[in-house]
Structure formats: structure tokens, C-alpha cells
Amino acid sequence: MRTIFHFLLSLLLWGTFFYHWHIVNQQEVTSGTILAIRVLTTLLVVGIAVTVLWVAHNLRIARINQRKHSFPAPPDRLIQDTLGRPIEAEPLEKLQEAPEVHIHVTAEKKSYRTPESAA
């Protein structure tokens, strides 16, 4: 029932829209109408031009990767987890390259080991 109501409401609103456009199309074109068309066209062209220039600017910045206020990523360190437990781990590069990492968690610590070092 709700879908039928939405459909009928949509038809009513679109009918109202086209009815009013029919009324507008019956009006005589005056200098005010021409001025309004020129203003709207100018705003449209300026808006598109500014958008294209802004996108080109951002692409150029991204290509040379020189944002003014960018900070280098902090070094990855495994010192403690978010709960404050100390972490025992092998070198981070070894953990990142390992196909599998075993994580052992106790109330006192957390440890990260690769399968070959855990054996």
C-alpha cells in the first residue's frame, strides 16, 4: 500500500512540475528572462571551471606528493598494546613478511611469534 501511495504522490508531483513548466513556456521571452539565462549560464560555467581547476590542482599535488602540512608516518613500534600490556615480538619486518603470526595473550603480556620461532 505504501508503494502505491508513493507512486501516486510521485505522479502528482511530476504532473505539477510539468504543468508549471507548460505555464512558463507560454510566457513571452523578455529581457529579464534573457538576463536570468545569462546569469545562470555564467554561474554554471564558472562553477564547472573552478571544480575542474581544483581537481587538477589536487592531482598535481598528489603526483608530486608535496602537501605543505603533511607529516611522515610514525615508525611502527611494538612496545605495548592498547591495554598497556608489554609486547614481546620478533623484529617487525619479519612479522610483516611472515605468512602466519601466532599471538599469545596473558594478563601480563602479549607476544607475537612466527611459526618457525614458536617451535
C-alpha positions in Angstrom: 0.0 0.0 0.0 2.8 2.4 0.9 4.5 1.8 -2.5 1.3 2.6 -4.3 0.9 5.8 -2.3 4.5 6.8 -3.1 3.9 6.1 -6.8 0.7 8.2 -6.9 2.3 11.0 -5.0 5.2 10.9 -7.4 2.9 11.1 -10.4 1.0 14.0 -8.8 4.3 16.0 -8.1 5.7 15.3 -11.6 2.4 16.4 -13.1 2.5 19.6 -11.1 6.1 20.2 -12.2 5.3 19.7 -15.9 2.1 21.8 -15.6 4.1 24.7 -14.3 6.8 24.3 -17.0 4.0 24.5 -19.5 2.8 27.8 -18.0 6.4 29.1 -18.1 6.8 28.1 -21.7 3.7 30.0 -22.7 5.2 33.3 -21.4 6.9 35.8 -23.7 10.7 36.0 -23.6 11.7 39.3 -22.1 15.0 41.0 -21.5 14.7 39.9 -17.8 14.4 36.2 -19.0 17.5 36.6 -21.2 19.4 38.2 -18.3 18.4 35.3 -16.0 19.5 32.7 -18.6 22.9 34.5 -19.0 23.5 34.8 -15.2 22.6 31.1 -14.7 24.8 30.0 -17.6 27.7 32.1 -16.3 27.4 30.6 -12.8 27.2 27.1 -14.3 30.4 27.6 -16.4 32.3 29.3 -13.6 31.3 26.5 -11.2 32.4 23.8 -13.6 35.7 25.7 -14.3 36.5 26.1 -10.7 35.8 22.5 -10.0 38.0 21.3 -12.8 40.8 23.6 -11.8 40.6 22.4 -8.2 40.7 18.7 -9.2 43.7 19.4 -11.5 45.4 21.2 -8.6 44.8 18.3 -6.2 46.0 15.8 -8.8 49.2 17.8 -9.3 49.8 17.9 -5.6 49.2 14.2 -5.2 51.5 13.4 -8.2 54.5 15.3 -6.7 53.4 14.3 -3.2 54.3 17.6 -1.6 51.5 18.7 0.6 52.5 21.6 2.8 51.5 20.2 6.2 52.0 16.5 5.7 53.8 14.7 8.4 55.8 11.4 7.9 54.1 8.3 9.3 55.3 7.5 12.8 57.6 4.4 13.0 55.8 1.2 13.7 56.8 0.1 17.1 55.5 -2.8 19.2 56.1 -1.7 22.8 52.7 -2.1 24.4 49.1 -2.8 23.3 46.1 -0.5 23.8 45.5 -2.0 27.3 49.1 -1.2 28.4 50.4 -4.7 28.4 54.1 -5.0 27.3 54.6 -6.7 23.9 57.3 -9.3 23.2 57.8 -9.6 19.5 60.3 -10.5 16.8 61.5 -7.7 14.5 58.6 -6.0 12.9 59.9 -6.6 9.3 60.0 -10.4 10.0 56.4 -10.3 11.4 55.1 -8.4 8.4 56.7 -10.8 5.9 55.6 -14.0 7.7 52.6 -15.8 6.2 51.4 -16.6 9.7 51.8 -14.9 13.1 51.0 -16.6 16.4 49.7 -14.2 19.1 49.7 -15.3 22.8 47.9 -13.1 25.3 48.0 -13.3 29.0 47.0 -10.8 31.7 50.6 -9.6 32.0 51.9 -9.6 28.4 51.2 -10.2 24.7 53.7 -11.9 22.4 53.9 -12.1 18.6 55.8 -15.0 17.1 56.3 -16.6 13.7 55.6 -20.3 13.4 59.3 -21.2 12.9 60.4 -19.3 16.0 57.5 -20.7 18.1 58.6 -24.3 17.5 
